[in-house]
Amino acid sequence: MIFTYYNSRKTQAVLIGDSKTDYLTVTNAGIDVYGVTFGYGDPEVARSLNLTYFFDRMKELKKAMAKC
């Protein structure tokens, strides 16, 4: 798996996505999901998912990522 290749753990990874496909992919992998409404996906679909974190603006996402 990719975590072995990079000598890392799932807790060190996050996916930033805006679609149901992103959500399903990441939750199947056991990784946190950072949802955004400013991508190509429908913001209402993103809002309806059980996201770990949710951002409406790039500035908010950058601030959260800086804490990682």
HTML snippet that shows the backbone in 3Dmol.js (N, CA, C, O; Angstrom):
<script src="https://3Dmol.org/build/3Dmol-min.js"></script>
<div id="view" style="width:600px;height:400px;position:relative"></div>
<script>
const pdb = `
ATOM      1  N   MET A   1       0.832  -1.181   0.000  1.00  0.00           N
ATOM      2  CA  MET A   1       0.000   0.000   0.000  1.00  0.00           C
ATOM      3  C   MET A   1       0.874   1.241   0.000  1.00  0.00           C
ATOM      4  O   MET A   1       2.060   1.182   0.326  1.00  0.00           O
ATOM      5  N   ILE A   2       0.285   2.343  -0.363  1.00  0.00           N
ATOM      6  CA  ILE A   2       1.027   3.594  -0.496  1.00  0.00           C
ATOM      7  C   ILE A   2       1.657   4.049   0.813  1.00  0.00           C
ATOM      8  O   ILE A   2       2.717   4.676   0.804  1.00  0.00           O
ATOM      9  N   PHE A   3       1.016   3.741   1.941  1.00  0.00           N
ATOM     10  CA  PHE A   3       1.564   4.167   3.228  1.00  0.00           C
ATOM     11  C   PHE A   3       2.869   3.453   3.536  1.00  0.00           C
ATOM     12  O   PHE A   3       3.773   4.036   4.133  1.00  0.00           O
ATOM     13  N   THR A   4       2.969   2.206   3.138  1.00  0.00           N
ATOM     14  CA  THR A   4       4.205   1.457   3.313  1.00  0.00           C
ATOM     15  C   THR A   4       5.297   2.056   2.435  1.00  0.00           C
ATOM     16  O   THR A   4       6.432   2.223   2.881  1.00  0.00           O
ATOM     17  N   TYR A   5       4.963   2.374   1.207  1.00  0.00           N
ATOM     18  CA  TYR A   5       5.925   2.956   0.270  1.00  0.00           C
ATOM     19  C   TYR A   5       6.519   4.250   0.819  1.00  0.00           C
ATOM     20  O   TYR A   5       7.725   4.474   0.722  1.00  0.00           O
ATOM     21  N   TYR A   6       5.673   5.099   1.393  1.00  0.00           N
ATOM     22  CA  TYR A   6       6.138   6.376   1.921  1.00  0.00           C
ATOM     23  C   TYR A   6       6.489   6.335   3.409  1.00  0.00           C
ATOM     24  O   TYR A   6       6.790   7.367   4.008  1.00  0.00           O
ATOM     25  N   ASN A   7       6.451   5.140   4.003  1.00  0.00           N
ATOM     26  CA  ASN A   7       6.771   4.966   5.418  1.00  0.00           C
ATOM     27  C   ASN A   7       5.960   5.942   6.280  1.00  0.00           C
ATOM     28  O   ASN A   7       6.510   6.693   7.086  1.00  0.00           O
ATOM     29  N   SER A   8       4.646   5.905   6.086  1.00  0.00           N
ATOM     30  CA  SER A   8       3.761   6.804   6.816  1.00  0.00           C
ATOM     31  C   SER A   8       2.539   6.041   7.323  1.00  0.00           C
ATOM     32  O   SER A   8       2.382   4.847   7.069  1.00  0.00           O
ATOM     33  N   ARG A   9       1.679   6.757   8.045  1.00  0.00           N
ATOM     34  CA  ARG A   9       0.468   6.175   8.591  1.00  0.00           C
ATOM     35  C   ARG A   9      -0.757   6.904   8.052  1.00  0.00           C
ATOM     36  O   ARG A   9      -0.656   8.032   7.571  1.00  0.00           O
ATOM     37  N   LYS A  10      -1.905   6.255   8.135  1.00  0.00           N
ATOM     38  CA  LYS A  10      -3.150   6.873   7.673  1.00  0.00           C
ATOM     39  C   LYS A  10      -3.451   8.160   8.422  1.00  0.00           C
ATOM     40  O   LYS A  10      -4.055   9.080   7.870  1.00  0.00           O
ATOM     41  N   THR A  11      -3.034   8.225   9.668  1.00  0.00           N
ATOM     42  CA  THR A  11      -3.290   9.427  10.459  1.00  0.00           C
ATOM     43  C   THR A  11      -2.489  10.632   9.957  1.00  0.00           C
ATOM     44  O   THR A  11      -2.745  11.764  10.366  1.00  0.00           O
ATOM     45  N   GLN A  12      -1.533  10.388   9.081  1.00  0.00           N
ATOM     46  CA  GLN A  12      -0.727  11.471   8.521  1.00  0.00           C
ATOM     47  C   GLN A  12      -1.248  11.912   7.149  1.00  0.00           C
ATOM     48  O   GLN A  12      -0.635  12.753   6.491  1.00  0.00           O
ATOM     49  N   ALA A  13      -2.360  11.354   6.728  1.00  0.00           N
ATOM     50  CA  ALA A  13      -2.896  11.653   5.400  1.00  0.00           C
ATOM     51  C   ALA A  13      -4.277  12.277   5.495  1.00  0.00           C
ATOM     52  O   ALA A  13      -5.020  12.039   6.447  1.00  0.00           O
ATOM     53  N   VAL A  14      -4.601  13.064   4.511  1.00  0.00           N
ATOM     54  CA  VAL A  14      -5.925  13.666   4.384  1.00  0.00           C
ATOM     55  C   VAL A  14      -6.196  13.848   2.892  1.00  0.00           C
ATOM     56  O   VAL A  14      -5.277  14.089   2.109  1.00  0.00           O
ATOM     57  N   LEU A  15      -7.449  13.730   2.515  1.00  0.00           N
ATOM     58  CA  LEU A  15      -7.824  14.020   1.141  1.00  0.00           C
ATOM     59  C   LEU A  15      -8.734  15.236   1.143  1.00  0.00           C
ATOM     60  O   LEU A  15      -9.636  15.352   1.972  1.00  0.00           O
ATOM     61  N   ILE A  16      -8.490  16.128   0.216  1.00  0.00           N
ATOM     62  CA  ILE A  16      -9.332  17.302   0.046  1.00  0.00           C
ATOM     63  C   ILE A  16     -10.187  17.039  -1.184  1.00  0.00           C
ATOM     64  O   ILE A  16      -9.671  16.876  -2.290  1.00  0.00           O
ATOM     65  N   GLY A  17     -11.497  16.999  -0.979  1.00  0.00           N
ATOM     66  CA  GLY A  17     -12.374  16.662  -2.082  1.00  0.00           C
ATOM     67  C   GLY A  17     -13.674  17.423  -2.071  1.00  0.00           C
ATOM     68  O   GLY A  17     -14.019  18.109  -1.109  1.00  0.00           O
ATOM     69  N   ASP A  18     -14.396  17.277  -3.190  1.00  0.00           N
ATOM     70  CA  ASP A  18     -15.659  17.997  -3.323  1.00  0.00           C
ATOM     71  C   ASP A  18     -16.772  17.133  -3.907  1.00  0.00           C
ATOM     72  O   ASP A  18     -17.793  17.648  -4.364  1.00  0.00           O
ATOM     73  N   SER A  19     -16.569  15.817  -3.889  1.00  0.00           N
ATOM     74  CA  SER A  19     -17.573  14.951  -4.513  1.00  0.00           C
ATOM     75  C   SER A  19     -17.833  13.701  -3.671  1.00  0.00           C
ATOM     76  O   SER A  19     -17.071  13.372  -2.762  1.00  0.00           O
ATOM     77  N   LYS A  20     -18.912  13.028  -3.995  1.00  0.00           N
ATOM     78  CA  LYS A  20     -19.241  11.776  -3.318  1.00  0.00           C
ATOM     79  C   LYS A  20     -18.172  10.717  -3.598  1.00  0.00           C
ATOM     80  O   LYS A  20     -17.858   9.906  -2.726  1.00  0.00           O
ATOM     81  N   THR A  21     -17.618  10.723  -4.801  1.00  0.00           N
ATOM     82  CA  THR A  21     -16.551   9.783  -5.148  1.00  0.00           C
ATOM     83  C   THR A  21     -15.335   9.993  -4.256  1.00  0.00           C
ATOM     84  O   THR A  21     -14.748   9.026  -3.770  1.00  0.00           O
ATOM     85  N   ASP A  22     -14.955  11.241  -4.039  1.00  0.00           N
ATOM     86  CA  ASP A  22     -13.840  11.545  -3.139  1.00  0.00           C
ATOM     87  C   ASP A  22     -14.134  11.001  -1.746  1.00  0.00           C
ATOM     88  O   ASP A  22     -13.287  10.353  -1.130  1.00  0.00           O
ATOM     89  N   TYR A  23     -15.327  11.267  -1.263  1.00  0.00           N
ATOM     90  CA  TYR A  23     -15.726  10.825   0.069  1.00  0.00           C
ATOM     91  C   TYR A  23     -15.665   9.303   0.198  1.00  0.00           C
ATOM     92  O   TYR A  23     -15.099   8.787   1.162  1.00  0.00           O
ATOM     93  N   LEU A  24     -16.238   8.588  -0.759  1.00  0.00           N
ATOM     94  CA  LEU A  24     -16.256   7.121  -0.698  1.00  0.00           C
ATOM     95  C   LEU A  24     -14.854   6.535  -0.779  1.00  0.00           C
ATOM     96  O   LEU A  24     -14.530   5.590  -0.061  1.00  0.00           O
ATOM     97  N   THR A  25     -14.034   7.089  -1.642  1.00  0.00           N
ATOM     98  CA  THR A  25     -12.657   6.608  -1.797  1.00  0.00           C
ATOM     99  C   THR A  25     -11.877   6.728  -0.499  1.00  0.00           C
ATOM    100  O   THR A  25     -11.208   5.787  -0.072  1.00  0.00           O
ATOM    101  N   VAL A  26     -11.969   7.870   0.110  1.00  0.00           N
ATOM    102  CA  VAL A  26     -11.194   8.136   1.317  1.00  0.00           C
ATOM    103  C   VAL A  26     -11.728   7.385   2.528  1.00  0.00           C
ATOM    104  O   VAL A  26     -10.947   6.860   3.322  1.00  0.00           O
ATOM    105  N   THR A  27     -13.041   7.326   2.681  1.00  0.00           N
ATOM    106  CA  THR A  27     -13.571   6.607   3.831  1.00  0.00           C
ATOM    107  C   THR A  27     -13.278   5.119   3.721  1.00  0.00           C
ATOM    108  O   THR A  27     -13.074   4.456   4.738  1.00  0.00           O
ATOM    109  N   ASN A  28     -13.253   4.587   2.515  1.00  0.00           N
ATOM    110  CA  ASN A  28     -12.876   3.182   2.340  1.00  0.00           C
ATOM    111  C   ASN A  28     -11.419   2.949   2.713  1.00  0.00           C
ATOM    112  O   ASN A  28     -11.053   1.850   3.131  1.00  0.00           O
ATOM    113  N   ALA A  29     -10.595   3.965   2.566  1.00  0.00           N
ATOM    114  CA  ALA A  29      -9.180   3.855   2.923  1.00  0.00           C
ATOM    115  C   ALA A  29      -8.936   4.189   4.390  1.00  0.00           C
ATOM    116  O   ALA A  29      -7.834   3.974   4.894  1.00  0.00           O
ATOM    117  N   GLY A  30      -9.946   4.709   5.083  1.00  0.00           N
ATOM    118  CA  GLY A  30      -9.793   5.052   6.494  1.00  0.00           C
ATOM    119  C   GLY A  30      -9.053   6.349   6.732  1.00  0.00           C
ATOM    120  O   GLY A  30      -8.368   6.501   7.744  1.00  0.00           O
ATOM    121  N   ILE A  31      -9.184   7.280   5.813  1.00  0.00           N
ATOM    122  CA  ILE A  31      -8.482   8.568   5.897  1.00  0.00           C
ATOM    123  C   ILE A  31      -9.504   9.676   6.141  1.00  0.00           C
ATOM    124  O   ILE A  31     -10.651   9.570   5.706  1.00  0.00           O
ATOM    125  N   ASP A  32      -9.095  10.734   6.833  1.00  0.00           N
ATOM    126  CA  ASP A  32      -9.972  11.884   7.048  1.00  0.00           C
ATOM    127  C   ASP A  32     -10.259  12.597   5.734  1.00  0.00           C
ATOM    128  O   ASP A  32      -9.436  12.617   4.818  1.00  0.00           O
ATOM    129  N   VAL A  33     -11.449  13.180   5.671  1.00  0.00           N
ATOM    130  CA  VAL A  33     -11.883  13.912   4.480  1.00  0.00           C
ATOM    131  C   VAL A  33     -12.026  15.385   4.818  1.00  0.00           C
ATOM    132  O   VAL A  33     -12.719  15.747   5.769  1.00  0.00           O
ATOM    133  N   TYR A  34     -11.380  16.221   4.051  1.00  0.00           N
ATOM    134  CA  TYR A  34     -11.580  17.665   4.138  1.00  0.00           C
ATOM    135  C   TYR A  34     -12.430  18.035   2.934  1.00  0.00           C
ATOM    136  O   TYR A  34     -11.944  18.000   1.804  1.00  0.00           O
ATOM    137  N   GLY A  35     -13.673  18.383   3.154  1.00  0.00           N
ATOM    138  CA  GLY A  35     -14.568  18.729   2.060  1.00  0.00           C
ATOM    139  C   GLY A  35     -14.510  20.206   1.741  1.00  0.00           C
ATOM    140  O   GLY A  35     -14.326  21.039   2.629  1.00  0.00           O
ATOM    141  N   VAL A  36     -14.668  20.528   0.462  1.00  0.00           N
ATOM    142  CA  VAL A  36     -14.686  21.915   0.023  1.00  0.00           C
ATOM    143  C   VAL A  36     -15.875  22.151  -0.910  1.00  0.00           C
ATOM    144  O   VAL A  36     -16.337  21.236  -1.593  1.00  0.00           O
ATOM    145  N   THR A  37     -16.349  23.369  -0.924  1.00  0.00           N
ATOM    146  CA  THR A  37     -17.459  23.723  -1.812  1.00  0.00           C
ATOM    147  C   THR A  37     -16.975  24.475  -3.045  1.00  0.00           C
ATOM    148  O   THR A  37     -17.783  24.817  -3.909  1.00  0.00           O
ATOM    149  N   PHE A  38     -15.690  24.736  -3.144  1.00  0.00           N
ATOM    150  CA  PHE A  38     -15.185  25.545  -4.247  1.00  0.00           C
ATOM    151  C   PHE A  38     -14.459  24.729  -5.316  1.00  0.00           C
ATOM    152  O   PHE A  38     -13.629  25.265  -6.050  1.00  0.00           O
ATOM    153  N   GLY A  39     -14.769  23.448  -5.403  1.00  0.00           N
ATOM    154  CA  GLY A  39     -14.184  22.601  -6.437  1.00  0.00           C
ATOM    155  C   GLY A  39     -15.144  22.431  -7.603  1.00  0.00           C
ATOM    156  O   GLY A  39     -15.990  23.290  -7.851  1.00  0.00           O
ATOM    157  N   TYR A  40     -15.011  21.314  -8.321  1.00  0.00           N
ATOM    158  CA  TYR A  40     -15.865  21.047  -9.473  1.00  0.00           C
ATOM    159  C   TYR A  40     -17.191  20.395  -9.082  1.00  0.00           C
ATOM    160  O   TYR A  40     -18.156  20.439  -9.845  1.00  0.00           O
ATOM    161  N   GLY A  41     -17.237  19.800  -7.909  1.00  0.00           N
ATOM    162  CA  GLY A  41     -18.439  19.100  -7.469  1.00  0.00           C
ATOM    163  C   GLY A  41     -19.545  20.047  -7.031  1.00  0.00           C
ATOM    164  O   GLY A  41     -19.326  21.246  -6.857  1.00  0.00           O
ATOM    165  N   ASP A  42     -20.724  19.492  -6.859  1.00  0.00           N
ATOM    166  CA  ASP A  42     -21.889  20.245  -6.398  1.00  0.00           C
ATOM    167  C   ASP A  42     -21.750  20.519  -4.906  1.00  0.00           C
ATOM    168  O   ASP A  42     -21.649  19.572  -4.125  1.00  0.00           O
ATOM    169  N   PRO A  43     -21.741  21.779  -4.483  1.00  0.00           N
ATOM    170  CA  PRO A  43     -21.584  22.090  -3.055  1.00  0.00           C
ATOM    171  C   PRO A  43     -22.646  21.438  -2.170  1.00  0.00           C
ATOM    172  O   PRO A  43     -22.354  21.073  -1.031  1.00  0.00           O
ATOM    173  N   GLU A  44     -23.853  21.288  -2.667  1.00  0.00           N
ATOM    174  CA  GLU A  44     -24.915  20.677  -1.866  1.00  0.00           C
ATOM    175  C   GLU A  44     -24.657  19.192  -1.645  1.00  0.00           C
ATOM    176  O   GLU A  44     -24.985  18.662  -0.584  1.00  0.00           O
ATOM    177  N   VAL A  45     -24.082  18.523  -2.619  1.00  0.00           N
ATOM    178  CA  VAL A  45     -23.722  17.113  -2.449  1.00  0.00           C
ATOM    179  C   VAL A  45     -22.627  17.002  -1.396  1.00  0.00           C
ATOM    180  O   VAL A  45     -22.695  16.138  -0.522  1.00  0.00           O
ATOM    181  N   ALA A  46     -21.633  17.857  -1.471  1.00  0.00           N
ATOM    182  CA  ALA A  46     -20.543  17.838  -0.493  1.00  0.00           C
ATOM    183  C   ALA A  46     -21.086  18.086   0.914  1.00  0.00           C
ATOM    184  O   ALA A  46     -20.660  17.437   1.870  1.00  0.00           O
ATOM    185  N   ARG A  47     -22.017  19.018   1.040  1.00  0.00           N
ATOM    186  CA  ARG A  47     -22.588  19.327   2.356  1.00  0.00           C
ATOM    187  C   ARG A  47     -23.391  18.159   2.924  1.00  0.00           C
ATOM    188  O   ARG A  47     -23.517  18.033   4.142  1.00  0.00           O
ATOM    189  N   SER A  48     -23.927  17.315   2.069  1.00  0.00           N
ATOM    190  CA  SER A  48     -24.770  16.206   2.530  1.00  0.00           C
ATOM    191  C   SER A  48     -23.960  15.011   3.031  1.00  0.00           C
ATOM    192  O   SER A  48     -24.529  14.087   3.612  1.00  0.00           O
ATOM    193  N   LEU A  49     -22.654  15.014   2.818  1.00  0.00           N
ATOM    194  CA  LEU A  49     -21.802  13.893   3.211  1.00  0.00           C
ATOM    195  C   LEU A  49     -21.300  14.067   4.644  1.00  0.00           C
ATOM    196  O   LEU A  49     -21.305  15.175   5.181  1.00  0.00           O
ATOM    197  N   ASN A  50     -20.876  12.987   5.246  1.00  0.00           N
ATOM    198  CA  ASN A  50     -20.364  13.001   6.618  1.00  0.00           C
ATOM    199  C   ASN A  50     -18.869  13.322   6.586  1.00  0.00           C
ATOM    200  O   ASN A  50     -18.033  12.440   6.785  1.00  0.00           O
ATOM    201  N   LEU A  51     -18.544  14.576   6.338  1.00  0.00           N
ATOM    202  CA  LEU A  51     -17.153  14.978   6.181  1.00  0.00           C
ATOM    203  C   LEU A  51     -16.499  15.277   7.519  1.00  0.00           C
ATOM    204  O   LEU A  51     -17.154  15.762   8.441  1.00  0.00           O
ATOM    205  N   THR A  52     -15.224  14.990   7.625  1.00  0.00           N
ATOM    206  CA  THR A  52     -14.462  15.273   8.832  1.00  0.00           C
ATOM    207  C   THR A  52     -14.395  16.788   9.061  1.00  0.00           C
ATOM    208  O   THR A  52     -14.614  17.269  10.173  1.00  0.00           O
ATOM    209  N   TYR A  53     -14.093  17.514   8.010  1.00  0.00           N
ATOM    210  CA  TYR A  53     -14.006  18.969   8.037  1.00  0.00           C
ATOM    211  C   TYR A  53     -14.633  19.498   6.759  1.00  0.00           C
ATOM    212  O   TYR A  53     -14.670  18.807   5.740  1.00  0.00           O
ATOM    213  N   PHE A  54     -15.120  20.713   6.818  1.00  0.00           N
ATOM    214  CA  PHE A  54     -15.795  21.283   5.663  1.00  0.00           C
ATOM    215  C   PHE A  54     -15.392  22.750   5.522  1.00  0.00           C
ATOM    216  O   PHE A  54     -15.408  23.496   6.501  1.00  0.00           O
ATOM    217  N   PHE A  55     -15.030  23.165   4.309  1.00  0.00           N
ATOM    218  CA  PHE A  55     -14.552  24.525   4.075  1.00  0.00           C
ATOM    219  C   PHE A  55     -15.257  25.147   2.874  1.00  0.00           C
ATOM    220  O   PHE A  55     -15.439  24.512   1.835  1.00  0.00           O
ATOM    221  N   ASP A  56     -15.642  26.393   3.044  1.00  0.00           N
ATOM    222  CA  ASP A  56     -16.269  27.146   1.956  1.00  0.00           C
ATOM    223  C   ASP A  56     -15.281  28.071   1.249  1.00  0.00           C
ATOM    224  O   ASP A  56     -15.561  28.570   0.159  1.00  0.00           O
ATOM    225  N   ARG A  57     -14.130  28.297   1.873  1.00  0.00           N
ATOM    226  CA  ARG A  57     -13.146  29.220   1.294  1.00  0.00           C
ATOM    227  C   ARG A  57     -11.736  28.625   1.378  1.00  0.00           C
ATOM    228  O   ARG A  57     -11.394  27.922   2.329  1.00  0.00           O
ATOM    229  N   MET A  58     -10.951  28.922   0.378  1.00  0.00           N
ATOM    230  CA  MET A  58      -9.564  28.447   0.342  1.00  0.00           C
ATOM    231  C   MET A  58      -8.789  28.950   1.554  1.00  0.00           C
ATOM    232  O   MET A  58      -7.942  28.232   2.084  1.00  0.00           O
ATOM    233  N   LYS A  59      -9.063  30.156   1.992  1.00  0.00           N
ATOM    234  CA  LYS A  59      -8.361  30.728   3.153  1.00  0.00           C
ATOM    235  C   LYS A  59      -8.576  29.866   4.391  1.00  0.00           C
ATOM    236  O   LYS A  59      -7.643  29.658   5.167  1.00  0.00           O
ATOM    237  N   GLU A  60      -9.797  29.359   4.588  1.00  0.00           N
ATOM    238  CA  GLU A  60     -10.100  28.490   5.730  1.00  0.00           C
ATOM    239  C   GLU A  60      -9.331  27.180   5.632  1.00  0.00           C
ATOM    240  O   GLU A  60      -8.796  26.691   6.627  1.00  0.00           O
ATOM    241  N   LEU A  61      -9.278  26.616   4.436  1.00  0.00           N
ATOM    242  CA  LEU A  61      -8.570  25.353   4.214  1.00  0.00           C
ATOM    243  C   LEU A  61      -7.073  25.534   4.461  1.00  0.00           C
ATOM    244  O   LEU A  61      -6.448  24.695   5.111  1.00  0.00           O
ATOM    245  N   LYS A  62      -6.497  26.613   3.952  1.00  0.00           N
ATOM    246  CA  LYS A  62      -5.071  26.871   4.159  1.00  0.00           C
ATOM    247  C   LYS A  62      -4.750  26.983   5.650  1.00  0.00           C
ATOM    248  O   LYS A  62      -3.732  26.469   6.112  1.00  0.00           O
ATOM    249  N   LYS A  63      -5.616  27.651   6.390  1.00  0.00           N
ATOM    250  CA  LYS A  63      -5.395  27.812   7.826  1.00  0.00           C
ATOM    251  C   LYS A  63      -5.431  26.457   8.531  1.00  0.00           C
ATOM    252  O   LYS A  63      -4.597  26.193   9.397  1.00  0.00           O
ATOM    253  N   ALA A  64      -6.378  25.602   8.175  1.00  0.00           N
ATOM    254  CA  ALA A  64      -6.468  24.269   8.773  1.00  0.00           C
ATOM    255  C   ALA A  64      -5.265  23.412   8.415  1.00  0.00           C
ATOM    256  O   ALA A  64      -4.749  22.681   9.261  1.00  0.00           O
ATOM    257  N   MET A  65      -4.815  23.494   7.170  1.00  0.00           N
ATOM    258  CA  MET A  65      -3.680  22.681   6.734  1.00  0.00           C
ATOM    259  C   MET A  65      -2.382  23.142   7.396  1.00  0.00           C
ATOM    260  O   MET A  65      -1.473  22.338   7.604  1.00  0.00           O
ATOM    261  N   ALA A  66      -2.293  24.394   7.719  1.00  0.00           N
ATOM    262  CA  ALA A  66      -1.087  24.912   8.378  1.00  0.00           C
ATOM    263  C   ALA A  66      -0.925  24.328   9.769  1.00  0.00           C
ATOM    264  O   ALA A  66       0.190  24.266  10.286  1.00  0.00           O
ATOM    265  N   LYS A  67      -2.021  23.898  10.383  1.00  0.00           N
ATOM    266  CA  LYS A  67      -1.975  23.309  11.722  1.00  0.00           C
ATOM    267  C   LYS A  67      -1.562  21.847  11.703  1.00  0.00           C
ATOM    268  O   LYS A  67      -1.261  21.273  12.749  1.00  0.00           O
ATOM    269  N   CYS A  68      -1.545  21.245  10.531  1.00  0.00           N
ATOM    270  CA  CYS A  68      -1.202  19.813  10.423  1.00  0.00           C
ATOM    271  C   CYS A  68       0.268  19.567  10.595  1.00  0.00           C
ATOM    272  O   CYS A  68       0.713  18.421  10.532  1.00  0.00           O
TER     273      CYS A  68
END
`;
const viewer = $3Dmol.createViewer("view");
viewer.addModel(pdb, "pdb");
viewer.setStyle({}, {cartoon: {color: "spectrum"}});
viewer.zoomTo();
viewer.render();
</script>
